[in-house]
Amino acid sequence: MDLYSPTEADAVIIGAGPVGLFQVFELGLLDIKAHVIDSLPEAGGQCIELYPDKPIYDIPAIPVCTGRELTNNLLKQIAPFSPQFHLGQEVTQLEKRADGRFLISTSQDKHFLAKTVFIAAGVGAFQPRLLNLEGIEALVDKQVFYRVKHPDRFNDKQIVICGGGDSALDWALYFADKAASVTLIHRRDDFKAAPQSIAKMRELCASKKMQLLIGQITGYEAKDNRLVTIAATDIEGNINLLPLDDLLIFFGLSPKLGPISEWGLDIDRKQVVVDTEKFQTSIPGIYAVGDINIYPGKKKLILSGFHEAALAAFAAAAYLNPEKQIQLQYTTTSPKLHKALGVKPATFE
Protein backbone atom coordinates (compact mmCIF):
# COMPACT_ATOMS: atom_id res chain seq x y z
CA MET A 1 0.00 0.00 0.00
CA ASP A 2 1.53 3.31 -0.99
CA LEU A 3 1.58 6.66 0.68
CA TYR A 4 -1.42 7.88 -1.27
CA SER A 5 -3.74 5.14 -0.03
CA PRO A 6 -2.90 4.69 3.65
CA THR A 7 -4.90 2.41 5.92
CA GLU A 8 -7.41 4.50 7.83
CA ALA A 9 -7.76 3.68 11.52
CA ASP A 10 -9.47 4.99 14.62
CA ALA A 11 -6.42 3.97 16.67
CA VAL A 12 -2.88 2.82 16.01
CA ILE A 13 -0.96 1.29 18.91
CA ILE A 14 2.81 1.37 18.68
CA GLY A 15 4.09 -1.56 20.72
CA ALA A 16 2.70 -5.08 21.20
CA GLY A 17 3.93 -5.75 24.71
CA PRO A 18 1.50 -6.54 27.55
CA VAL A 19 0.39 -2.92 27.95
CA GLY A 20 -0.06 -2.43 24.21
CA LEU A 21 -2.14 -5.61 24.04
CA PHE A 22 -4.30 -4.55 26.98
CA GLN A 23 -4.74 -1.19 25.28
CA VAL A 24 -6.45 -3.10 22.45
CA PHE A 25 -8.87 -4.57 24.99
CA GLU A 26 -9.75 -1.29 26.66
CA LEU A 27 -10.28 0.40 23.30
CA GLY A 28 -12.35 -2.54 22.09
CA LEU A 29 -14.75 -2.19 25.01
CA LEU A 30 -15.37 1.34 23.78
CA ASP A 31 -15.95 0.28 20.14
CA ILE A 32 -12.58 1.57 18.98
CA LYS A 33 -10.78 -0.77 16.60
CA ALA A 34 -7.00 -0.82 16.69
CA HIS A 35 -4.04 -1.59 14.48
CA VAL A 36 -0.89 -2.68 16.35
CA ILE A 37 2.66 -2.10 15.10
CA ASP A 38 5.77 -3.63 16.67
CA SER A 39 9.40 -3.97 15.63
CA LEU A 40 9.59 -7.52 16.99
CA PRO A 41 8.41 -10.48 14.89
CA GLU A 42 5.82 -11.57 17.47
CA ALA A 43 3.61 -9.97 20.08
CA GLY A 44 4.69 -9.85 23.72
CA GLY A 45 7.43 -7.22 23.90
CA GLN A 46 9.96 -7.70 26.70
CA CYS A 47 7.94 -10.60 28.11
CA ILE A 48 8.66 -12.65 25.00
CA GLU A 49 12.03 -11.18 24.04
CA LEU A 50 13.68 -11.22 27.47
CA TYR A 51 11.92 -13.65 29.80
CA PRO A 52 9.35 -15.86 28.02
CA ASP A 53 9.83 -18.71 30.49
CA LYS A 54 10.55 -16.76 33.66
CA PRO A 55 7.85 -16.47 36.34
CA ILE A 56 6.00 -13.19 36.93
CA TYR A 57 4.36 -12.83 40.34
CA ASP A 58 2.76 -9.37 40.40
CA ILE A 59 -0.11 -9.61 37.92
CA PRO A 60 -3.34 -9.10 39.91
CA ALA A 61 -5.29 -12.33 40.58
CA ILE A 62 -2.62 -14.44 38.82
CA PRO A 63 -0.28 -15.82 41.51
CA VAL A 64 2.33 -16.80 38.93
CA CYS A 65 2.65 -16.92 35.14
CA THR A 66 5.45 -16.80 32.60
CA GLY A 67 5.95 -13.99 30.12
CA ARG A 68 4.69 -16.28 27.36
CA GLU A 69 1.61 -17.31 29.33
CA LEU A 70 0.78 -13.67 30.05
CA THR A 71 1.15 -12.79 26.38
CA ASN A 72 -0.96 -15.74 25.24
CA ASN A 73 -3.71 -14.88 27.73
CA LEU A 74 -3.75 -11.25 26.59
CA LEU A 75 -3.96 -12.34 22.95
CA LYS A 76 -6.87 -14.59 23.86
CA GLN A 77 -8.54 -11.75 25.78
CA ILE A 78 -8.36 -9.31 22.85
CA ALA A 79 -9.34 -11.84 20.17
CA PRO A 80 -13.02 -10.72 20.13
CA PHE A 81 -11.89 -7.29 18.91
CA SER A 82 -9.90 -8.65 15.93
CA PRO A 83 -6.94 -6.28 16.12
CA GLN A 84 -4.73 -6.14 13.05
CA PHE A 85 -1.06 -6.73 13.77
CA HIS A 86 1.81 -5.33 11.72
CA LEU A 87 4.89 -7.00 13.18
CA GLY A 88 8.57 -6.92 12.32
CA GLN A 89 8.51 -3.24 11.43
CA GLU A 90 9.31 0.02 13.18
CA VAL A 91 7.35 3.25 13.00
CA THR A 92 9.74 5.63 11.26
CA GLN A 93 7.58 8.74 10.82
CA LEU A 94 4.59 10.30 12.51
CA GLU A 95 3.14 13.65 11.55
CA LYS A 96 -0.10 15.42 12.30
CA ARG A 97 -2.16 16.35 9.26
CA ALA A 98 -4.26 19.47 8.79
CA ASP A 99 -7.44 17.47 9.45
CA GLY A 100 -6.13 16.41 12.88
CA ARG A 101 -5.31 12.86 11.90
CA PHE A 102 -1.84 11.33 12.12
CA LEU A 103 0.06 9.97 9.14
CA ILE A 104 2.21 7.04 10.25
CA SER A 105 4.87 5.34 8.14
CA THR A 106 6.80 2.16 8.94
CA SER A 107 10.09 0.60 7.94
CA GLN A 108 8.13 -1.85 5.78
CA ASP A 109 6.70 1.05 3.77
CA LYS A 110 3.24 0.71 5.27
CA HIS A 111 1.22 3.83 5.93
CA PHE A 112 -1.68 4.58 8.28
CA LEU A 113 -3.96 7.55 8.73
CA ALA A 114 -4.99 7.36 12.38
CA LYS A 115 -7.38 9.47 14.44
CA THR A 116 -5.53 8.56 17.64
CA VAL A 117 -2.14 7.09 18.45
CA PHE A 118 -1.06 5.11 21.52
CA ILE A 119 2.65 4.78 22.19
CA ALA A 120 3.20 1.60 24.20
CA ALA A 121 6.75 0.96 23.10
CA GLY A 122 8.25 -0.03 26.45
CA VAL A 123 11.46 1.93 26.88
CA GLY A 124 11.98 2.10 23.14
CA ALA A 125 13.67 -0.22 20.69
CA PHE A 126 16.13 -2.58 22.35
CA GLN A 127 19.63 -3.13 20.99
CA PRO A 128 21.95 -5.69 22.58
CA ARG A 129 25.19 -4.38 24.07
CA LEU A 130 27.86 -5.82 21.82
CA LEU A 131 31.13 -7.64 22.42
CA ASN A 132 33.83 -5.16 21.44
CA LEU A 133 36.26 -7.32 19.47
CA GLU A 134 37.35 -6.41 15.96
CA GLY A 135 35.84 -8.65 13.30
CA ILE A 136 33.59 -10.61 15.66
CA GLU A 137 30.47 -9.13 14.04
CA ALA A 138 31.05 -11.38 11.00
CA LEU A 139 30.19 -14.37 13.20
CA VAL A 140 26.97 -12.95 14.67
CA ASP A 141 24.00 -15.33 14.26
CA LYS A 142 26.44 -18.00 13.04
CA GLN A 143 28.40 -18.80 16.18
CA VAL A 144 28.01 -15.59 18.19
CA PHE A 145 24.54 -14.91 19.55
CA TYR A 146 22.98 -12.07 21.54
CA ARG A 147 19.60 -13.80 21.80
CA VAL A 148 18.55 -17.45 21.94
CA LYS A 149 15.73 -18.09 19.51
CA HIS A 150 16.25 -21.81 18.85
CA PRO A 151 17.64 -23.46 22.01
CA ASP A 152 17.90 -26.94 20.48
CA ARG A 153 20.69 -25.84 18.14
CA PHE A 154 23.02 -25.60 21.15
CA ASN A 155 22.43 -29.13 22.40
CA ASP A 156 25.61 -31.21 22.59
CA LYS A 157 27.77 -28.17 21.78
CA GLN A 158 30.63 -26.60 23.68
CA ILE A 159 29.20 -23.22 24.60
CA VAL A 160 30.58 -20.20 26.39
CA ILE A 161 28.14 -17.74 27.96
CA CYS A 162 29.17 -14.19 28.89
CA GLY A 163 27.27 -12.03 31.35
CA GLY A 164 26.21 -11.78 34.97
CA GLY A 165 22.50 -11.02 34.80
CA ASP A 166 19.36 -13.13 34.76
CA SER A 167 19.56 -13.97 31.06
CA ALA A 168 23.14 -15.24 31.28
CA LEU A 169 22.48 -17.39 34.34
CA ASP A 170 19.11 -18.64 33.13
CA TRP A 171 20.62 -19.93 29.89
CA ALA A 172 23.69 -21.32 31.65
CA LEU A 173 21.43 -23.34 33.94
CA TYR A 174 19.22 -24.37 31.05
CA PHE A 175 22.10 -25.72 28.97
CA ALA A 176 24.01 -27.31 31.86
CA ASP A 177 22.56 -30.75 31.17
CA LYS A 178 21.96 -30.29 27.45
CA ALA A 179 25.22 -28.91 26.04
CA ALA A 180 28.49 -30.84 25.85
CA SER A 181 30.01 -28.18 28.11
CA VAL A 182 29.05 -24.80 29.53
CA THR A 183 31.46 -22.11 30.65
CA LEU A 184 30.11 -18.92 32.20
CA ILE A 185 32.33 -15.83 32.03
CA HIS A 186 31.66 -12.69 34.05
CA ARG A 187 33.99 -9.80 34.80
CA ARG A 188 33.48 -10.07 38.56
CA ASP A 189 32.25 -12.60 41.09
CA ASP A 190 29.08 -10.62 41.72
CA PHE A 191 25.90 -11.38 39.80
CA LYS A 192 22.75 -9.36 39.21
CA ALA A 193 20.41 -12.31 39.02
CA ALA A 194 17.85 -14.16 41.10
CA PRO A 195 19.50 -15.53 44.29
CA GLN A 196 18.24 -19.06 43.58
CA SER A 197 19.83 -18.93 40.11
CA ILE A 198 23.17 -17.84 41.55
CA ALA A 199 23.04 -20.60 44.15
CA LYS A 200 22.18 -23.22 41.53
CA MET A 201 25.00 -22.02 39.27
CA ARG A 202 27.54 -22.35 42.08
CA GLU A 203 26.19 -25.80 42.91
CA LEU A 204 26.64 -26.93 39.29
CA CYS A 205 30.17 -25.49 39.21
CA ALA A 206 31.06 -27.35 42.41
CA SER A 207 29.84 -30.62 40.87
CA LYS A 208 31.80 -29.91 37.64
CA LYS A 209 28.64 -29.76 35.52
CA MET A 210 29.62 -26.29 34.33
CA GLN A 211 32.54 -23.91 34.74
CA LEU A 212 32.80 -20.33 35.96
CA LEU A 213 35.59 -17.98 34.90
CA ILE A 214 35.88 -14.54 36.46
CA GLY A 215 37.34 -12.33 33.76
CA GLN A 216 36.51 -11.13 30.28
CA ILE A 217 37.00 -12.12 26.67
CA THR A 218 40.01 -10.39 25.18
CA GLY A 219 40.52 -12.26 21.90
CA TYR A 220 39.49 -15.12 19.68
CA GLU A 221 40.77 -17.41 16.96
CA ALA A 222 38.86 -18.33 13.83
CA LYS A 223 39.77 -20.87 11.16
CA ASP A 224 38.03 -21.11 7.80
CA ASN A 225 35.58 -18.42 8.96
CA ARG A 226 34.65 -20.46 12.01
CA LEU A 227 35.19 -19.52 15.64
CA VAL A 228 37.33 -22.20 17.31
CA THR A 229 38.83 -20.61 20.43
CA ILE A 230 38.32 -17.58 22.64
CA ALA A 231 40.88 -16.01 24.91
CA ALA A 232 39.58 -14.98 28.32
CA THR A 233 41.77 -12.95 30.66
CA ASP A 234 40.99 -13.65 34.31
CA ILE A 235 41.26 -11.19 37.20
CA GLU A 236 44.85 -12.27 37.88
CA GLY A 237 45.88 -11.45 34.33
CA ASN A 238 46.14 -15.05 33.15
CA ILE A 239 44.98 -15.80 29.60
CA ASN A 240 42.70 -18.82 29.31
CA LEU A 241 42.19 -20.38 25.86
CA LEU A 242 38.77 -21.99 25.62
CA PRO A 243 37.72 -24.15 22.64
CA LEU A 244 34.06 -23.70 21.75
CA ASP A 245 31.32 -24.19 19.19
CA ASP A 246 29.14 -21.22 20.11
CA LEU A 247 29.42 -17.99 22.08
CA LEU A 248 26.37 -16.46 23.78
CA ILE A 249 26.63 -12.83 24.88
CA PHE A 250 24.27 -11.35 27.46
CA PHE A 251 25.66 -7.93 28.35
CA GLY A 252 22.15 -6.50 28.62
CA LEU A 253 20.04 -4.44 26.27
CA SER A 254 20.45 -0.76 25.55
CA PRO A 255 17.11 1.04 25.09
CA LYS A 256 16.95 3.53 22.26
CA LEU A 257 14.05 5.95 21.93
CA GLY A 258 14.64 6.06 18.19
CA PRO A 259 12.30 8.01 15.90
CA ILE A 260 9.91 8.77 18.79
CA SER A 261 12.30 11.54 19.81
CA GLU A 262 11.66 13.29 16.48
CA TRP A 263 7.85 13.49 16.71
CA GLY A 264 7.68 16.79 18.57
CA LEU A 265 6.60 15.29 21.89
CA ASP A 266 7.74 16.57 25.27
CA ILE A 267 10.54 14.22 26.36
CA ASP A 268 12.13 13.90 29.78
CA ARG A 269 15.10 11.56 30.23
CA LYS A 270 14.21 9.57 27.10
CA GLN A 271 10.61 9.13 28.26
CA VAL A 272 7.42 10.70 26.98
CA VAL A 273 5.78 13.21 29.32
CA VAL A 274 2.05 12.61 29.97
CA ASP A 275 -0.66 13.82 32.31
CA THR A 276 -2.27 11.45 34.81
CA GLU A 277 -5.88 12.11 33.83
CA LYS A 278 -5.75 11.05 30.19
CA PHE A 279 -2.17 9.82 29.77
CA GLN A 280 -2.10 12.17 26.84
CA THR A 281 1.18 13.52 25.53
CA SER A 282 1.90 17.14 24.66
CA ILE A 283 0.14 16.51 21.33
CA PRO A 284 -3.64 16.00 21.67
CA GLY A 285 -4.70 12.66 20.23
CA ILE A 286 -1.40 10.95 21.07
CA TYR A 287 -1.26 8.93 24.27
CA ALA A 288 1.65 7.12 25.93
CA VAL A 289 1.23 4.15 28.26
CA GLY A 290 3.58 1.76 29.99
CA ASP A 291 7.32 2.14 30.49
CA ILE A 292 7.68 4.71 27.69
CA ASN A 293 5.94 7.46 29.68
CA ILE A 294 6.87 9.54 32.69
CA TYR A 295 4.86 11.49 35.26
CA PRO A 296 5.19 12.25 38.99
CA GLY A 297 5.15 9.01 40.95
CA LYS A 298 5.61 6.80 37.89
CA LYS A 299 6.27 3.13 38.64
CA LYS A 300 7.44 0.87 35.82
CA LEU A 301 5.13 -2.05 36.50
CA ILE A 302 2.91 -3.97 34.09
CA LEU A 303 -0.09 -3.44 36.38
CA SER A 304 0.51 0.33 36.30
CA GLY A 305 0.50 0.20 32.52
CA PHE A 306 -2.84 -1.61 32.55
CA HIS A 307 -4.35 1.21 34.62
CA GLU A 308 -2.88 3.80 32.25
CA ALA A 309 -4.32 1.97 29.22
CA ALA A 310 -7.83 2.06 30.71
CA LEU A 311 -7.77 5.81 31.35
CA ALA A 312 -6.15 6.51 27.97
CA ALA A 313 -8.92 4.56 26.22
CA PHE A 314 -11.66 6.61 27.88
CA ALA A 315 -9.79 9.80 27.03
CA ALA A 316 -9.49 8.72 23.41
CA ALA A 317 -13.20 7.87 23.22
CA ALA A 318 -14.02 11.39 24.40
CA TYR A 319 -11.49 12.84 21.94
CA LEU A 320 -13.05 10.92 19.04
CA ASN A 321 -16.64 11.74 20.07
CA PRO A 322 -16.55 15.11 21.87
CA GLU A 323 -20.31 15.52 21.60
CA LYS A 324 -21.03 12.14 23.21
CA GLN A 325 -21.00 11.32 26.90
CA ILE A 326 -18.87 8.23 27.44
CA GLN A 327 -20.59 5.89 29.85
CA LEU A 328 -18.65 3.62 32.17
CA GLN A 329 -19.98 0.10 31.74
CA TYR A 330 -19.02 -3.07 33.55
CA THR A 331 -18.17 -6.32 31.81
CA THR A 332 -20.06 -8.18 34.54
CA THR A 333 -23.44 -6.60 33.81
CA SER A 334 -23.39 -4.78 30.45
CA PRO A 335 -25.30 -6.59 27.64
CA LYS A 336 -23.43 -4.42 25.13
CA LEU A 337 -20.06 -5.54 26.43
CA HIS A 338 -21.21 -9.16 26.65
CA LYS A 339 -22.09 -8.98 22.95
CA ALA A 340 -18.76 -7.38 22.08
CA LEU A 341 -16.89 -10.06 24.00
CA GLY A 342 -19.01 -12.89 22.61
CA VAL A 343 -20.00 -14.14 26.06
CA LYS A 344 -23.31 -15.04 27.63
CA PRO A 345 -24.57 -12.97 30.56
CA ALA A 346 -23.91 -14.57 33.93
CA THR A 347 -26.93 -15.86 35.82
CA PHE A 348 -27.14 -15.79 39.58
CA GLU A 349 -29.44 -17.89 41.73
N, C-alpha and C positions, 0 to 999 in steps of 0.2 A: 504494500500500500504506500503510495507516495505522499509527499507533503501536501498535495492539493486535495487529497481525499482522506483526511485523518479519521480515525475512529472516534466517534462522539461518545462521551461518557458523562454520567452524573458525577462519578467519583473515580479518581485514580489513586491507588495506594502504592507508594514506593517502599517496598520492603515486605517480604513474605515470612518474617519471623513470627513468633507467637503473638506479639501485639498487633502486627499487621493483619494476621489471620483473624484475630478477634475483632479488629476494626471492621472487617467484612461482615461479621455477624451483627454487630451493633448497627451498622448502616442498613443491613438487610431487614432488620426489625422495623426500620423506618421507611421501607420501600425504596431504598437507594441502592441501585446496583453498582457493583465495583469491578474495575479492572485492577489487577495486581501485577506489579513489575518487580523483578528481583534479579540481581546480578548472578546469583547462584543457580545451578542447574535444577535444584529442587526446593520446594518450600520447607521452611523450618528455621532459617537463619542460623544464629549461633548454636541453637539446640541441636541442629543436625550437623553443622560444620565442625563444631568443637567438642560436643559431649553427647552424641546420640545415644550412648549406652550407659551414661552416668546417671545416678539417681538425683532427682529434684524433690525436695521435701517441703517447699513453702508455697505450693499451689493450693488455694483454699479448697477444703473438702476432699483433697486427694493426698492421702498420707505420704505416698511416694509414687513417682513415675519417672521414666527415663525421658530424655529430650525427644527421642523418636516417638514414644508413646504419647507425649503431650502434643506433638505436631500432628500425629495421626488422629487424635481425638478432636483437635481443632478443625482439621480438614473435614472430618465427619460432621462436626457441628455446623459448619458453614455450607455443607453440600446443598441444603434446600435453596440456597440463594444463588447457586450456579455462577460463582465468580469466574471470570476469565483470567487465566494466568499467562504471563509473558515472562518466561524465565530465561536465565542465561544471557541477560542483557542489562546494561546500565542506562539509567536516565542521564543523557548528556546535556540536554537543554530544556529549560522551562522559561516561558515568557508569557506575560499577561497580555491578552489581546484587548482591542478597543471595546469589544462587547462584554468584557469582564471574564471571559473564559481563558483557560490556560492551554497554551500549545506546548505539548511535551514531545520530545524526540528521544529515541533510544539508540544505543550503539548498534542495534540490528536494523536500523533505518525504519523503525516503526514510529508512527506519529499518532497522537491522541489530542483531542480537543475536549478538555475536561472542565466541568463547572466548579468542581472542588478538587483539592489535592490533599492527600494525607501522607506526610513523610514519617515512615515507621522504619527507618533504615538503620536501626541499632546505633552504633557509634560510627557509622559510615562504612565504606568498603574496607574489608580487611586485606592486608598484604602480609605474608609471612616475613619475619625478620630473617635475613639470609646469612648463610655461612660465607664469610669474607675470605675466600681463597681464589686466586686467579685461575680462571679456566674451569672451575667446578660447575659453572652454570650449564656447560655443555652436557653434563650428566644428569641434569634435573629431569625427573620423571622417567629416567632410565634405571639409574642405580641410586640417585640422590632424591629423597622425597621430603616435602614439607607437610604433606597430609597423607593419611592412609585411607585410600578409597577402596582398595581390594585387598583385605588382610591375607587372604589365602595365598597370594603370590609370594609371601615371605616365609611360608612354611618350609621347614628343612633348610633354611638359608642361614649363613653367618651374618648376623646383622649387628650394627652398631647404632645406638640411639643417643642423641645429644640433647641435653636439656635437663632442667631441674624442677619443672612444674608438673601439673596434673597430667597433661597430655603425654609427656615423656615417660612418667612413671606408669601411667595406665597401660601404655603400649608395651613397655618393658615387661610388666607383669603378664600381660596378655600373651606375649610371644615366648615367655620363659619355658613353657612346655610344648611349644609348637615349632620354634626355630631350632636349627642345629646348634646355634650359640647366640647369646645376647650379651652385649657389653654396653653398659650405661656410662656415658661420660658427662660430667658436670664440673664446672669450673671451681666449685667449692663444695664442701661436705655440709651443705645446708640447703634444704629443699623446700620449695613453696608448693606443697602438695598435701593431700589429705593425710593425716597422721597414720591411718591404717595402711595406706599405700606405702608410705615410707617404711613402716615396720615390716610389711610383707617383703619389700625389696631387700631390706637388710637380712631378713630370714633366708631368702633365696640365695643371696650372696654367700652367707655363712655355710649353706649346704652345697655350694658350688654349682647351683643351677643357673646362675648368671654372674656376671662380673661387674664391678664398679670401679671406675677410674676417675680420680679427682684431678682434673686438668682440662686441657682444651686442645682441639684439633689444630695443628700448625702446618700440616702438609699432607700430601697424598701422592700415590703412584698409580698411574694408569698404563695399561698395555693394550694395544690394538683397540683403543677407544673404550676400554673397560677399566673401571675402578678395581684395583686388586688389593691395595694396602692404604691405610691412613697412618699418619704419624700424629701421636697425641703426646703433648708435653705435660708431664704431671707437675704438681706444685713444688717438687724438689728439683725441677729442671731436667729430669730424665726424659728421654724421648722413647716412647713405646710404639713399636710398629705392629699394627693390628691387621691381619688379613681379613677380608670381608667380601660379602656379595652385595649387600645393600647398606646404605647410610640413611638414617631417618633423623631429620633435624626438627626440633621443637624449641625454638628460641622465643616463642610467643608470636603474637600477631600485632601488627602496627595499624591502628585505625587511621583511615584517611577520609576526610570529609568529602573530598573530590569536588565534582561540579556543583554540589549543593552550596558551596561557599560563593558561587558566582551568580546566585539567583536573586540577589538583592535583599535577602533576609537579614534581620538582626542576629548576629552571631556573638556568642560569648564563650571563649575557651573551646572552640571547635564544636559548640553545641548551639542548637537553634532556640532562641528566646521565645517563650510563649507565656500567655496569661494562664491563670488557674481556673477561670470560669469556662472558657471555650477551648482551651489549648490551641488557640489560634496564634499564628505567627504575626510578624509585623505587616504581612500582606493579607488583607481579608480574603477568605476563601481558601487559604492554605493553612493546614493544621499540622502539628508535629506531636507525635506520641511515642512513648517508649524512651529508650536510652539516648536518642538523638536530641531530646529537648532539655531545656534547663529552666528552672524557676526556683524561687525561694523554698527551701525545704525538700528539694528534689531527692528522691531515693531511687536508685537504679535497680528496681525489682520488677519481675514480670507482672506481679499482681498490681503494682502501681500503674504499669502500662495499660492493663485491662481497664482500670478506673478511668484513665485518661481517654481511652478509646470510646468509652460510653459517653462521656461529656462532649467529646469532639463530634460524635455522631449527631447528638441533639443540636449542637451549635450549627452543624452543617445543614441539618434539616430546616432550621429556622432561616439560614442564609439562602437556601434554595427556594423557600416558600415564605417570604417575609410577611405575606398577608394572611398566612394560616397559623392558627394556634396549634403548636405541637403537643399532643397529649401523651402523658406518660402512661404506658400500658404494661401490664404484667404478663409474662409468659404463662403463669399459672392459670389465669382467669380469662385472658383476652381471646375471644373467638377469632378475631382477625389474625392474631399472632399464631394461634393454633393452625390456621389455614396456611399461613406463610411457611410454617415449619413442617407442615404435613403430618401433624400429630392429632390424635383424638383428644377431646377435652377429658380431663380427669373427672371421675365420679366419686363422690364421697357418701358413705352410708352412715 
